[in-house]
């Protein structure tokens, strides 16, 4: 199986799970613990790899504050679409979402040296 086929398969699995995959509420406890452990501070730029429904991204944005930025990346477009709905329903101007493979991260130098947070 080629890498592209595997990536599409993984994206498909998570895409199909989106409807049952909990949003911020189900995982916020773990997101809060993770950003504390990663030592996210006010004004930090955070890279949330495999952001899914955004539990880590939302917690990181709260901790990084209005001067911080959070970039949430995920391979599954459906996950990002649901997370974008949550972003739109609140005041989250410091969070940006991008569809991308965690094994091939491509982000702009404008993001500086982000603090990576993720869960496995």
C-alpha positions in Angstrom: 0.0 0.0 0.0 1.4 3.4 -1.0 1.8 6.3 1.5 -0.8 8.3 -0.3 -3.3 5.4 -0.1 -2.6 4.9 3.6 -3.0 8.7 4.2 -6.4 8.6 2.4 -7.4 5.5 4.4 -6.5 7.2 7.7 -8.3 10.4 6.7 -11.4 8.3 5.7 -11.5 6.5 9.0 -11.4 9.7 11.0 -13.7 11.4 8.6 -16.3 8.8 9.1 -15.8 9.0 12.9 -16.4 12.7 13.0 -20.1 12.6 14.0 -19.4 10.4 17.0 -16.0 11.9 17.9 -16.6 14.3 20.8 -15.9 18.0 20.6 -14.1 20.1 23.1 -16.4 19.0 26.0 -15.4 15.4 25.9 -11.6 15.9 25.9 -11.2 19.4 27.4 -9.8 17.9 30.7 -7.0 16.2 28.7 -6.4 19.3 26.6 -6.0 21.5 29.7 -3.5 19.0 31.2 -1.6 18.8 28.0 -1.1 22.6 27.5 0.0 22.9 31.1 2.5 20.0 30.6 3.7 21.6 27.3 4.2 24.9 29.2 2.1 27.0 26.8 2.4 30.6 28.0 0.7 33.9 27.2 1.7 35.0 23.6 2.9 31.5 22.5 2.3 30.1 19.0 1.0 26.6 19.3 0.9 23.8 16.7 -1.8 21.3 17.5 -1.0 18.2 15.4 -4.0 15.9 14.8 -6.3 18.6 16.2 -9.4 16.5 15.5 -12.4 18.4 17.1 -10.1 20.9 18.7 -9.9 20.0 22.4 -6.2 20.9 22.6 -6.5 23.9 20.3 -9.2 25.5 22.3 -7.4 25.0 25.6 -4.1 26.2 24.1 -5.9 29.3 22.8 -7.2 30.1 26.2 -3.8 29.7 27.7 -1.9 31.6 25.0 -4.4 34.5 25.2 -5.1 37.3 22.7 -1.4 37.7 21.8 -1.0 34.0 21.1 -1.9 31.9 18.0 -2.9 28.3 17.6 -2.6 26.4 14.3 -4.7 23.2 14.4 -3.8 20.7 11.7 -5.6 17.4 10.8 -5.7 15.0 7.9 -9.5 14.6 8.0 -11.4 17.4 6.3 -14.6 16.4 8.1 -13.0 16.9 11.5 -11.8 20.3 10.5 -15.2 21.2 9.2 -16.8 20.4 12.6 -14.1 22.2 14.5 -14.6 25.2 12.2 -18.3 25.3 13.2 -17.3 25.5 16.8 -14.8 28.2 16.1 -17.5 30.2 14.3 -19.9 29.9 17.2 -17.5 31.5 19.6 -14.8 34.1 19.9 -11.7 32.2 18.8 -9.8 34.7 16.5 -6.4 33.2 17.4 -7.1 29.7 16.1 -6.5 28.8 12.5 -7.2 25.3 11.0 -5.3 23.7 8.1 -5.8 20.3 6.5 -2.5 18.5 6.4 -0.8 15.2 7.1 1.1 15.1 10.4 3.9 13.2 8.8 4.4 16.0 6.3 3.9 19.3 8.1 4.2 22.4 6.0 3.6 25.7 7.8 4.9 29.2 7.1 7.9 30.7 8.8 5.4 33.4 9.9 4.3 31.0 12.6 7.8 31.2 14.2 8.8 28.3 16.4 5.5 26.9 17.6 5.1 24.9 20.8 3.8 21.5 19.6 0.9 19.8 21.4 -0.8 16.6 20.4 -2.2 13.5 21.9 -1.5 9.9 20.7 
